């Protein structure tokens, strides 16, 4: 069986705090404080990978760049579904 036919499984350790969650919240706060629409700016960053979408205010740009974009997307999916599923 080729590796393309197998489903890979990803798990975070339950005791590991989410760096992605902290980075997203920091970026949201910093963008809001600077008068930007944080949802539009973060979406632009996640789609393009261009860090210029994230302000350097409160070190938000450097903080969010320390993570891979897929980590940030996984956190967003987890939070979205957790808020909507029983």
N, C-alpha and C positions, 0 to 999 in steps of 0.2 A: 504494500500500500504506500503510495507516495505521500509526502508531507503535505501536499495540497489537498488531500482528501481527509486529513485529520483536523479536528478542532483543537486549537491550542487553548489552554486555560491560563488565566491570569488572576492572581490573588494578592491582595495587600495583606500584610500582617495586621490583625485587628487592633493591636496596641500601637501601631505606627500612626502618628498624626499625619494628616493630609497636608503636605507642603503645597499641593496644587490648590487646595481650598484657601489656604492662607494667602497665596500669591494672587488668586483671583479676587479675593476680598480687598486686598491692599490696592490692586490696580483699580478696582471699582471706586474705592474711596478717593484715591489720588486723582483719578480722572474727573470725578464729580466735583471735587474741590477746585479743580482748575477750570471748571465750566464746560467740560466736554460731555457728550452723551456716552457714558461708559459702555453701554451695550453695543453701540455702533463701532466704537473704537476697538473693543476687545474682539468683536467679530472680524473686523478688518485685520487685526493681528493674527487671529487663528487661521483665517483663510490665506493670507499672503505670506505670513512669517516675517513681515517687516516690523521691527521693533519701534519704528517711528510712530506707530499708532498708539503706543503706550507712553504716557508722560514719565519724565524722570523724577517728577515730584515725589517725595517720600521714598526714593529709591525703587519705585514701582517697576520701572523698565528693567533694571538689573535683576530684580527679584524674579520677575516673570520669565526672563530669558534663561535663568538657571534651570528651568524645567523644559522638557520636550513638549511640543505642542500636543502630542497625543496624550500625554499625562493630563494636561489641562482639559482636553476634550472628554477624556474618561471621567474626570471629576464632574464635569457639567452633565454628562449623561446620567451618572449615578445620582446626583442631586435632583435632577429633573424627574427621573423615574421614582425615586424614593418619596418625592412629594406627591406623586399621583397614584401610586400602587398601595394596596392595603398592606 
